[in-house]
Amino acid sequence: MKSSGSATPRVLLAALIILAAGLAGYFAYRTRVSRDALVPAAPAAAKSQAPAAEPAGPARKAVPDTLPDITLADRDGKPTKLASFGGRPLMVNFWATWCAPCRREIPLLNKISVERKAQNAQIVGIAVDFREDVLKYVKEMPLKYPLLIGEEDGLAAAEAFGMGMAFPFSVFIDSQNRILTVKIGELHEDEANFAFDRLHDIDDGTLTRPAAQKMVADAFRQMAADRAKKESAEASKAKK
C-alpha cells in the first residue's frame, strides 16, 4: 500500500508535465500561425503589379500612380529631389545594410546600371538606415549608381510609395514619371531586364503603360514559379 500511495503523486506530476508541454506547444503554434498571417511572404510575384499595393495592413497606403515628391540627402549630405533623376527609365531600389537580400542585390544593380546606360536608364538606391552605417558599408561595397540616405525621412519615402519596411523593394518608373510596377523582395536579373525592356517599349510607343503592367505582372509571376520549381528540383536532387 505504501508504494501505491507514493506512486500516485508521481503519476499526477507526470500528467501535469505532459499537459503543460502540450499547452506550450499549442500556444507556440498559435503564435507562429498568427505571426505568419500578419507578415507577408516576400517576394510574391502576384504582388509585383502597380498600382495595387501589397495588402499588409490598414496602415499601408496604395502605390501611387506617379513618382512621389521625395527629397533625401545624398552621400555628401546634399538634399536631393528624387524627381531630379526622372524623365527617363528609372528604377528606385529601397534597401538597408542589415538586410541580407538587399546586400545580395547590389552587384546585380551595379551590372544593370552599366548595361542600361545606352537606354538612358537610371538606378537610384535609397538606403533607409543610419547614415554612418550606410557610408561605411558602401566603402566596402561601392555602388555604381546614385545613392540617397534617410532614417525617419527614408521610411517616410518608402511609405510614400505605399510600402513600409518590406525591404528590399524596387520601383520601375517610365520616362513620364509614371510607376510601371513594384517588385517586393529580392530582385532577379530576368525580372529587372524584363521590366526595363517594357519601359523602353512604353517610351517608343510599342506598348501602353496598362499593357506593359499586365505583361510585367504575368512575367514576374511565371518567373517566380519557375524559380520555385527549379529550387524544389535541386533540393530533391540534393537529398538523393
NUFIVEX-157126 format. One line per field, with one value per residue: y, z, x of N, C-alpha, C, O in turn; residue in three letters. Coordinates in steps of 0.2 Angstrom, whole numbers, plus 5000, padded with zeros to 4 digits. Each point is the difference from the previous one (the first is absolute). Example, Ala and Ser with C-alpha at 12.3 -4.5 7.8 and 13.67 -1.06 7.14 Angstrom:
// NUFIVEX-157126
n.v 4972,5006
n.w 5039,4993
n.u 5066,4993
ca.v 5006,5006
ca.w 5000,5001
ca.u 4996,5004
c.v 5006,5005
c.w 5000,5003
c.u 5004,4996
o.v 4999,5006
o.w 5003,5001
o.u 5005,5003
vexlum ALA,SER
// end
This chain:
// NUFIVEX-157126
n.v 4994,4995,4989,4993,4998,4993,4991,4998,5001,4989,4993,5001,4996,4989,4996,5000,4992,4990,4999,4998,4990,4993,5001,4994,4989,4997,5000,4991,4991,4999,4997,4989,4993,5000,4994,4988,4999,5000,4991,5010,4993,4996,5004,5010,4990,4992,4999,4992,4996,5006,5006,4990,5005,5001,4992,5009,5006,4999,4995,4990,5005,5008,4991,5006,5009,5008,5003,4992,5007,4997,5002,4998,4996,5009,4996,5007,4993,4997,5009,4990,5008,4995,5008,5002,4992,5008,4997,4992,4994,4998,5000,4998,5002,4994,5007,4990,5008,5005,5007,4991,4999,5005,4995,4993,5006,5001,4990,4995,5003,4995,4990,4998,5001,4991,4991,5004,4998,4990,4994,5001,4990,5000,5000,4998,5003,4993,5007,4991,5010,4992,5011,5002,4998,5008,5009,4998,5001,5010,5001,4996,5006,5000,5011,4992,5000,5006,5008,4994,5010,4990,5009,5008,5007,4995,5001,5010,5000,4995,5006,5006,4993,5005,5006,4989,4995,5005,5002,5005,5010,4994,5010,4994,5006,5002,4999,4992,4994,4994,5000,4997,5001,4993,5003,4993,5006,4991,5008,4997,4993,4989,4999,4998,4990,4992,4999,4996,4989,4995,4999,4991,4990,4999,4998,4989,5000,4996,5006,4994,5010,5005,5005,5011,5008,5003,5008,5011,5006,5003,5009,5010,5002,5005,5011,5006,5002,5007,5010,5004,5003,5011,5009,5002,5005,5011,5005,5002,5009,5010,5000,5003
n.w 5000,5006,4998,5005,5011,5002,4999,5010,5009,5003,5005,5011,5007,5002,5008,5011,5004,5003,5010,5010,5001,5006,5011,5006,5002,5009,5011,5003,5003,5010,5009,5002,5005,5011,5006,5001,5009,5009,5002,4995,4995,5003,4990,4999,4996,5007,5007,4992,5002,4991,5008,4995,5008,5004,4997,5001,4994,5010,5005,4998,4998,4996,4993,5003,4999,5009,4992,5008,5005,4993,5011,4993,5011,4996,4991,4992,4998,4990,5005,5002,4991,5006,5004,5009,5006,5003,4998,5009,4991,5005,5004,5004,5003,5002,5005,5002,5006,5005,4991,5006,5002,5010,5010,5003,5005,5010,5004,5005,5011,5007,5003,5008,5011,5004,5005,5011,5001,4997,5009,5002,4999,5006,5004,5005,5004,5004,5003,5001,5000,5007,5002,5011,5004,5000,5006,5010,5001,5000,5011,5007,5002,4994,5003,4994,5011,4994,5006,5002,5005,5004,5006,5008,4999,5006,5011,5004,5001,5009,5009,4999,5003,5009,5001,5002,5010,4991,5009,4991,4998,4992,5000,4996,4997,4998,4989,5001,5001,4991,5008,4999,5005,5005,5000,5002,5006,5004,4999,4993,4999,5004,5011,5005,4998,5007,5011,5002,5001,5010,5007,4999,5005,5011,5003,5000,5011,5004,5008,5001,5003,4996,4990,5000,5002,4992,4992,5002,4999,4990,4996,5003,4996,4989,4999,5003,4992,4992,5003,5000,4990,4996,5004,4995,4990,5000,5002,4992,4992,5003,4998,4990
n.u 5004,5008,5002,4992,5002,5008,4995,4993,5005,5004,4993,4998,5008,5000,4993,5004,5007,4995,4995,5006,5004,4993,4999,5008,4999,4993,5003,5006,4994,4995,5008,5003,4993,4999,5008,4999,4993,5007,5006,5000,4993,5011,4997,4995,5002,4995,5009,5002,4990,5005,4996,4998,4994,5010,4993,5006,4993,4995,5008,4998,5010,4993,5000,5009,4993,5000,5008,5002,4993,5009,4999,5008,5002,5006,5005,4997,4992,5004,4996,4995,4999,4992,4994,5006,4995,4993,4989,4999,5005,4991,5010,4990,5011,4990,5006,5005,5005,4991,5000,4998,4989,4998,5002,4991,4992,5004,5003,4991,4998,5007,4998,4993,5004,5007,4996,4997,5011,5002,4998,5011,5004,4990,5011,4991,5011,4993,5009,4994,5006,5004,4998,4999,4989,4993,5001,4996,4989,4996,5001,4992,4991,5009,4998,4996,4996,4994,5005,4991,5001,4997,4998,5001,5009,5008,5001,5004,5012,5005,5001,5009,5008,4998,5010,5003,4998,4995,5007,5003,5003,4994,5005,4991,5009,4989,5000,4992,5009,5000,4993,5011,5009,4993,5011,4991,5007,5004,5007,4991,5009,4998,5001,5010,5005,4996,5004,5010,5000,4997,5009,5007,4997,5002,5011,5002,4996,5010,5005,4991,4998,4991,5001,5004,4993,4992,5003,4999,4990,4996,5003,4996,4990,5000,5001,4992,4992,5002,4999,4989,4996,5003,4995,4990,5000,5001,4990,4993,5002,4997,4989,5000
ca.v 5006,5006,5001,5003,5007,5004,5000,5004,5007,5000,4999,5007,5005,4999,5002,5008,5002,4999,5005,5007,5000,5000,5006,5004,4999,5003,5008,5002,4999,5005,5006,5000,5001,5007,5005,4999,5003,5007,5002,4998,4996,5004,5004,4997,5002,5003,5006,5005,5004,5007,5004,4997,4999,4994,5001,4997,5003,5006,5006,5000,5005,4997,5002,5006,4999,5003,5001,5005,5005,4998,5003,4997,5002,4995,4998,5006,5003,5005,4998,4998,4998,4994,5002,5002,4995,4997,5001,4995,4993,5001,4994,5002,4994,5001,4995,5002,4996,4994,4996,4995,5000,5007,5000,4995,5004,5006,4999,4999,5007,5003,4997,5003,5007,5001,4997,5004,5007,5002,5001,5006,4997,5002,4996,5004,4996,5003,4996,5002,4997,5005,5003,4997,4993,5000,5002,4995,4994,5001,5000,4994,4998,5007,5000,5003,5004,5005,4997,5005,4997,5003,4996,5001,5003,4995,4996,5004,4999,4994,5000,5004,4995,4995,4994,5001,4997,4993,5000,5005,5001,5003,5004,5002,5006,5002,5006,5006,5000,4996,4994,4994,4995,4999,4993,4999,4995,5000,5001,4996,5004,5000,5004,5007,5001,5000,5006,5005,4999,5003,5008,5002,5000,5006,5006,5001,5000,4993,4998,5005,4999,4995,4993,4998,4997,4993,4995,5000,4996,4993,4998,5000,4995,4994,5000,4998,4992,4997,5000,4996,4994,4998,4999,4994,4994,5000,4998,4993,4996,5000,4995,4993
ca.w 5000,5001,4994,4995,5002,4998,4992,4997,4999,4994,4994,4999,4998,4993,4996,4999,4995,4993,4999,4999,4994,4994,5000,4997,4992,4996,5000,4995,4993,4999,4999,4993,4995,5000,4997,4993,4997,5000,4997,4994,4997,4994,4995,4998,4993,4998,5003,4996,4995,5002,5006,5006,5005,5004,5005,5006,5006,4999,4999,4993,4995,4994,4996,4996,4992,4997,5004,5005,5002,5005,5001,5005,4999,4996,5004,5002,5005,4996,4998,4993,4999,4996,4994,4996,4996,4996,4993,4996,5004,5007,5005,5007,5004,5008,5004,5006,5001,5004,4996,4996,4993,4997,4998,4995,4994,4998,4994,4995,4998,4997,4993,4996,4999,4994,4994,4997,4999,4993,5000,5004,5006,5006,5006,5005,5006,5006,5006,5006,5005,5003,4995,5001,4998,4992,4997,5002,4996,4993,4999,4999,4995,4997,4996,4993,4998,5005,5006,5005,5007,5005,5006,5000,4993,4995,5001,4997,4992,4998,5001,4994,4995,5003,5003,5006,5000,4996,4996,4995,4994,4994,4996,4993,4998,4993,4999,5002,5007,5002,5003,4996,5005,5006,5001,5007,5001,4997,4993,4996,4994,4994,5001,4998,4993,4997,5002,4996,4993,5000,5001,4993,4995,5002,4998,4992,4998,4998,5005,5005,5007,5003,4997,5003,5007,4999,4998,5006,5006,4997,4999,5007,5003,4997,5002,5007,5000,4998,5005,5005,4997,5000,5006,5003,4997,5002,5007,5000,4998,5005,5005,4997
ca.u 4996,5004,5003,4995,4998,5005,5000,4995,5003,5004,4996,4997,5005,5002,4994,5000,5006,4998,4995,5004,5003,4995,4997,5005,5000,4994,5001,5005,4997,4996,5004,5003,4995,4998,5005,5001,4994,5001,5006,5000,5006,5003,4996,4994,5000,4993,4999,5005,4997,4998,5000,4998,5005,5000,4995,5003,4997,4996,5005,5003,4996,5000,5005,4997,5001,5006,5005,4998,5005,5004,5007,5004,5007,5004,5006,5004,4995,4997,4993,5000,4994,5000,4997,5006,5003,4994,5001,5004,4999,5003,4999,5002,5001,5001,5004,5003,5006,4999,4995,5004,4998,5002,5008,5001,4998,5005,5004,4996,4998,5006,5000,4994,5001,5004,4997,4994,5002,4998,4993,4999,4997,5004,4998,5001,4999,4998,5002,4996,5005,5005,5004,5007,5001,4999,5006,5005,4999,5001,5008,5002,4997,4999,4994,5001,4994,4999,4998,4997,5000,4995,4998,4992,4998,5001,4994,4995,5000,4997,4993,4998,4999,4995,5003,5003,5006,5000,5006,5001,4995,5002,4994,5002,4997,5002,5003,4995,5000,4995,5002,4998,4999,5004,5002,5002,5004,5006,4999,5004,5002,4994,4995,5002,5001,4994,4996,5003,4998,4993,5000,5002,4994,4995,5003,5000,4993,4998,4995,4997,5002,4995,5002,5007,4999,4998,5006,5005,4997,5000,5007,5003,4997,5002,5007,5000,4998,5006,5005,4998,5000,5007,5003,4997,5003,5007,5000,4999,5006,5005,4998,5001
c.v 5006,5002,5003,5007,5005,5001,5005,5007,5000,5000,5007,5005,4999,5002,5008,5002,4999,5005,5007,5000,5000,5007,5005,5000,5003,5007,5002,4999,5006,5007,5000,5001,5007,5005,4999,5003,5007,5003,4997,4996,5004,4996,4996,5003,5004,5007,5005,5005,5007,5001,4997,4999,4993,5001,4997,5003,5007,5006,5001,5004,4996,5003,5006,4999,5003,5001,5005,5005,4998,5003,4997,5002,4995,4998,5005,5004,5006,4998,5000,4998,4993,5001,5003,4995,4997,5003,4995,4994,5000,4994,5003,4994,5002,4994,5002,4995,4994,4995,4995,5000,5007,5000,4995,5004,5004,4998,4999,5008,5003,4998,5003,5007,5001,4998,5004,5007,5002,5001,5006,4998,5002,4996,5005,4995,5005,4996,5003,4997,5006,5003,4997,4993,4999,5002,4995,4994,5001,5001,4993,4997,5006,4999,5004,5004,5005,4997,5006,4996,5003,4995,5001,5002,4994,4995,5004,5000,4994,5000,5005,4996,4994,4994,5002,4998,4993,5000,4993,5001,5005,5003,5002,5006,5002,5007,5006,4999,4996,4993,4994,4994,5000,4993,4999,4994,5000,5000,4995,5003,4999,5004,5008,5002,5000,5007,5006,5000,5003,5008,5003,5000,5005,5007,5000,4999,4993,4997,5006,4998,4994,4993,4998,4998,4993,4995,4999,4995,4992,4997,4999,4993,4993,4999,4997,4993,4996,4999,4995,4993,4997,4999,4994,4994,4999,4997,4992,4996,5000,4995,4993,4999
c.w 5000,4993,4995,5002,4998,4992,4998,4999,4994,4994,4998,4997,4992,4996,4999,4996,4993,4998,4998,4993,4994,4999,4997,4993,4997,5000,4995,4993,4998,4999,4993,4994,4999,4997,4993,4996,4999,4996,4993,4997,4994,4997,4998,4993,4999,5003,4996,4996,5003,4996,5006,5005,5004,5006,5007,5006,4999,5000,4994,4995,4993,4996,4996,4993,4997,5006,5006,5001,5006,5000,5005,4999,4996,5004,5004,5005,4996,4999,4993,4998,4995,4993,4995,4996,4995,4993,4996,5003,5006,5004,5006,5005,5007,5003,5006,5001,5004,4996,4995,4992,4997,4998,4994,4993,4997,4994,4994,4997,4997,4992,4996,4999,4994,4993,4997,4999,4993,4999,5003,5007,5006,5006,5006,5007,5006,5006,5006,5006,5003,4995,5001,4998,4993,4997,5001,4995,4993,4998,4998,4994,4996,4995,4993,4998,5006,5006,5005,5006,5004,5005,5000,4993,4995,5001,4997,4993,4998,5001,4994,4994,5002,5003,5007,5000,4997,4996,4998,4996,4995,4996,4993,4998,4993,4999,5001,5007,5003,5002,4996,5005,5006,5001,5008,5001,4996,4992,4996,4993,4994,5001,4999,4993,4996,5001,4996,4992,4999,5000,4993,4995,5001,4997,4992,4997,4998,5005,5004,5007,5003,4997,5003,5007,5000,4998,5006,5005,4998,5000,5007,5004,4997,5002,5007,5000,4998,5005,5006,4998,5000,5007,5003,4997,5003,5007,5000,4997,5005,5006,4998,5001
c.u 5004,5003,4995,4998,5006,5001,4995,5002,5004,4996,4996,5005,5002,4994,5000,5005,4998,4995,5003,5003,4996,4997,5006,5001,4995,5000,5006,4998,4996,5003,5003,4995,4997,5005,5001,4994,5001,5005,4999,5006,5003,5005,4994,4999,4993,4999,5005,4996,4998,4994,4998,5005,4999,4995,5003,4997,4997,5004,5003,4996,5001,5006,4998,5001,5006,5005,4999,5006,5004,5007,5004,5007,5004,5006,5004,4996,4996,4992,4999,4993,5000,4998,5006,5003,4994,5001,5003,4998,5003,4998,5003,5000,5000,5003,5002,5006,4999,4995,5004,4998,5002,5007,5001,4999,5005,5004,4995,4998,5006,5001,4995,5001,5004,4997,4995,5002,4998,4993,4998,4997,5004,4997,5002,4999,4998,5001,4996,5004,5003,5005,5007,5001,5000,5007,5006,4999,5001,5007,5002,4996,4997,4993,5001,4994,4999,4997,4997,4999,4995,4999,4992,4998,5001,4994,4994,5000,4997,4993,4997,4999,4995,5003,5002,5007,5001,5006,5003,4994,5002,4994,5003,4995,5001,5002,4995,4999,4994,5002,4997,4999,5005,5002,5002,5004,5006,4999,5005,5002,4995,4995,5002,5000,4993,4996,5003,4999,4993,5000,5003,4995,4995,5003,4999,4993,4998,4995,4997,5002,4995,5002,5006,4999,4997,5005,5005,4998,5000,5007,5003,4997,5003,5008,5001,4998,5006,5005,4999,5001,5007,5003,4997,5004,5007,5000,4998,5006,5006,4999,5002,5008
o.v 5005,5006,5004,5004,5005,5004,5003,5003,5005,5003,5002,5004,5004,5003,5003,5005,5004,5003,5003,5005,5004,5003,5005,5004,5003,5003,5005,5004,5003,5004,5005,5004,5003,5004,5005,5002,5003,5005,4994,5002,5004,4996,4994,5006,5005,5003,5006,5004,4999,4998,5003,4997,4997,5004,4995,4998,5003,5005,5005,4999,4995,5005,4999,4995,4997,4999,5006,4999,5001,5001,4999,5003,4994,5001,4999,5005,5003,4995,5004,4995,5000,4997,5000,5001,4996,5002,5002,5000,5001,4998,5002,4997,5004,4995,5006,4994,4995,4994,5003,5001,5000,5002,5002,4998,5002,5004,5003,5001,5004,5004,5002,5003,5005,5004,5000,5004,5005,5004,5003,5004,5001,4998,5003,4997,5005,4995,5005,4994,5006,4995,4998,4998,4996,4997,4999,4997,4996,5000,4999,4996,5002,4994,5006,5002,4999,4995,5005,4994,5006,4994,4996,4998,5000,4998,4996,4999,4999,4997,4998,5002,4996,4995,5006,5001,4995,4999,4995,4995,5005,4996,5003,4999,5000,5003,5006,5003,5001,4998,4999,4997,5004,4996,5004,4994,5005,4996,5000,5004,5005,5003,5003,5005,5004,5003,5005,5005,5003,5003,5005,5004,5003,5003,5005,4999,4999,4996,5005,4994,4995,4995,4994,4995,4996,4994,4994,4996,4996,4994,4994,4997,4995,4994,4996,4996,4995,4995,4996,4995,4994,4995,4996,4995,4995,4997,4996,4994,4995,4998,4996,4994
o.w 4997,4998,4996,4995,4998,4998,4994,4995,4996,4995,4995,4996,4996,4994,4995,4996,4996,4994,4995,4997,4995,4995,4996,4996,4994,4994,4997,4996,4995,4995,4996,4996,4995,4996,4996,4994,4996,4997,4999,5002,4997,5004,4999,4999,4996,4998,5003,4997,5006,4995,5005,4998,4999,5004,5002,5006,4994,4997,4998,4999,4999,5002,4997,4997,4995,5006,4998,4998,5006,4994,5006,4994,5000,5006,5005,5003,5004,4997,4996,5004,4996,4995,4994,4995,4997,4998,4994,5006,5001,5000,5001,5000,5002,4999,5002,4998,4999,5003,4996,4996,4994,4995,4996,4995,4994,4996,4995,4994,4996,4996,4994,4994,4996,4995,4994,4999,4998,4996,5001,5003,5000,5000,5000,5000,5000,5001,5002,5002,4998,4997,4995,4997,4997,4996,4996,4998,4997,4995,4996,4996,5001,4997,5001,4994,5005,5000,5000,5001,5000,5000,4997,4998,4995,4995,4997,4996,4995,4996,4999,4996,4996,5001,5002,4996,5003,4994,5003,4999,5002,4999,4999,5000,4998,5005,5000,5003,5005,4997,4999,4999,5000,5001,5002,4997,4996,4998,5002,4998,4996,4996,4997,4998,4996,4995,4998,4997,4994,4997,4998,4996,4995,4997,4997,4994,4997,4998,5001,5001,5003,5003,5001,5002,5004,5003,5001,5003,5004,5002,5001,5003,5004,5002,5001,5004,5002,5000,5002,5004,5001,5001,5004,5003,5001,5002,5004,5003,5001,5003,5004,4998
o.u 4998,5000,5001,4999,4998,5002,5001,4999,5000,5002,5000,4998,5000,5001,4998,4999,5001,5000,4999,5000,5001,5000,4998,5001,5001,4999,4999,5002,5000,4998,5000,5001,5000,4999,5000,5001,4997,5000,5000,5006,4996,5004,5000,4998,5000,4996,5001,5004,4996,4999,5000,5006,4995,5002,4998,5002,5001,4998,5002,4994,5003,5003,4995,5003,5003,4998,4998,5005,4997,5003,4998,5002,4999,5000,5002,5002,4996,4999,5002,4997,5004,5002,4999,5003,5002,5005,5002,4996,5006,4994,5005,4995,5005,4999,4999,5000,5004,4999,5003,5004,5002,5002,5005,5003,5000,5001,5003,5000,4999,5001,5001,4999,4999,5001,4999,4995,4998,4998,4994,4996,5006,4994,5005,4994,5002,4996,5001,4999,5000,5003,5004,5005,5003,5002,5004,5005,5003,5003,5005,5003,4995,4999,5003,5000,5002,4996,5003,4999,5000,5000,4997,4994,4996,4997,4995,4994,4997,4996,4994,4995,4999,4997,4999,5004,5002,4999,4999,4996,5004,4996,5005,4994,5006,5001,5002,4995,4997,5005,4994,4995,5005,4995,5005,4999,5001,4996,5006,4996,4999,4997,4996,4998,4999,4997,4997,4999,4999,4995,4997,4999,4997,4996,4999,4999,4994,4995,5003,5002,5003,5001,5001,5003,5003,5001,5002,5003,5002,5001,5004,5003,5001,5002,5004,5003,5001,5003,5004,5002,5002,5003,5004,5001,5003,5005,5003,5001,5003,5005,5000,5002
vexlum MET,LYS,SER,SER,GLY,SER,ALA,THR,PRO,ARG,VAL,LEU,LEU,ALA,ALA,LEU,ILE,ILE,LEU,ALA,ALA,GLY,LEU,ALA,GLY,TYR,PHE,ALA,TYR,ARG,THR,ARG,VAL,SER,ARG,ASP,ALA,LEU,VAL,PRO,ALA,ALA,PRO,ALA,ALA,ALA,LYS,SER,GLN,ALA,PRO,ALA,ALA,GLU,PRO,ALA,GLY,PRO,ALA,ARG,LYS,ALA,VAL,PRO,ASP,THR,LEU,PRO,ASP,ILE,THR,LEU,ALA,ASP,ARG,ASP,GLY,LYS,PRO,THR,LYS,LEU,ALA,SER,PHE,GLY,GLY,ARG,PRO,LEU,MET,VAL,ASN,PHE,TRP,ALA,THR,TRP,CYS,ALA,PRO,CYS,ARG,ARG,GLU,ILE,PRO,LEU,LEU,ASN,LYS,ILE,SER,VAL,GLU,ARG,LYS,ALA,GLN,ASN,ALA,GLN,ILE,VAL,GLY,ILE,ALA,VAL,ASP,PHE,ARG,GLU,ASP,VAL,LEU,LYS,TYR,VAL,LYS,GLU,MET,PRO,LEU,LYS,TYR,PRO,LEU,LEU,ILE,GLY,GLU,GLU,ASP,GLY,LEU,ALA,ALA,ALA,GLU,ALA,PHE,GLY,MET,GLY,MET,ALA,PHE,PRO,PHE,SER,VAL,PHE,ILE,ASP,SER,GLN,ASN,ARG,ILE,LEU,THR,VAL,LYS,ILE,GLY,GLU,LEU,HIS,GLU,ASP,GLU,ALA,ASN,PHE,ALA,PHE,ASP,ARG,LEU,HIS,ASP,ILE,ASP,ASP,GLY,THR,LEU,THR,ARG,PRO,ALA,ALA,GLN,LYS,MET,VAL,ALA,ASP,ALA,PHE,ARG,GLN,MET,ALA,ALA,ASP,ARG,ALA,LYS,LYS,GLU,SER,ALA,GLU,ALA,SER,LYS,ALA,LYS,LYS
// end
